[in-house]
Amino acid sequence: MNLNQTDYHLSYSCPGRSASTSLYVLSYVSTAAVVLLTVCGNLLIIISVCHFTQLHTPTNMLILSLAVSDCLLGVYVIPTALIWMIESCWIFTASYRICFTFMSFFLTGMSIFNIALIAVDRYFALSKPFLYSKTVSPSKMCIAVLSVWVLLFFYSIALHYFNGGFVSYDGPEDYFLVLDQVWSLIDLFLTFVFPLSVIIIFYTQVFFIAKKHATVIRELNSHTRTQTSKNMADKSERKAAKVLGILVSVFVACLLPYFVYSVLGNNEKDSLQKVLVLVYINSSINPVIYALFYPWFRRAVKLIFTLQIFNTDSALMNVL
């Protein structure tokens, strides 16, 4: 006899609830901490960029888009995914499964593309600064970002439609979208291989440009023979290499396991949960990686926490 979603949960208890009380409570406390870090960290970025006029730049529009996608993941996707893993079963309705899977694919993909767009933006801003400042404006960047959001939204609809993702299953085991082999390869290329290639190629170019600038600084100051100038140039190179290494390493570490499982067709529930959580955790790390590298973010956060943003004309405060 087929059981509907409600009957199933009345008849069976989730394995996660049989764990010790202390471990069970600790798991939910950890979940709350991850969700708060993701939501609050990205909200600070959103408030900072939206409030302070000085931060209305093309690059910051991309950072804002990244923060919005990561914040929505923290609100709608990460809590559900972590509860799913703790309980070891799907405790929500079949209708919510459809919403969860769609938001998961859509927002995760948007977060990945935002990171790739930031890499492209940084390259052109450093390689062609005069052309960049003349042709790229915050409004144009907003239009470009909104276009990517719309395109990815329709791609996610197609992904779910052709893989039965909009069908409300009665069985409790069918709550997550499983892609067929063709769509797995398409999704692998569009949301992993392509953006990863863009990130590696353009951030590598950014590193070489930074290295070139450091070399020019050495040459300009060579006549002074001061150790300070040499140390500044070396520090610039090391910082560029460090940022590049962190960006690419975190991206690959968080996303590669899921796409390997997807392509290999390994749909074992426990393994799938773990690799999906890694993908979502990337959204918790993004505010630390991107925002904390910018001094303006630390100044903006200080103004937010001290409630100075409620002062008259606080939007015009200097945060750069």
Secondary structure, DSSP 8 states (H G I E B T S, - for coil): ----HHHHHHH---GGGGS-HHHHHHHHHHHHHHHHHHHHHHHHHHHHHHH-GGG-SHHHHHHHHHHHHHHHIIIIIHHHHHHHHHHTS--S-HHHHHHHHHHHHHHHHHHHHHHHHHHHHHHHHHHSHHHHHHH--HHHHHHHHHHHHHHHHHHHHHHHHTTTTT---SSGGG-S----HHHHHHHHIIIIIHHHHHHHHHHHHHHHHHHHHHHHHHHHTTTTT-HHHHHHHHHHHHHHHHHHHHHHHHHHHHHHHHHHHHHHT---HHHHHHHHHHHHHHHHHHHHHHGGGSHHHHHHHHHHHTTGGGSTTGGG----
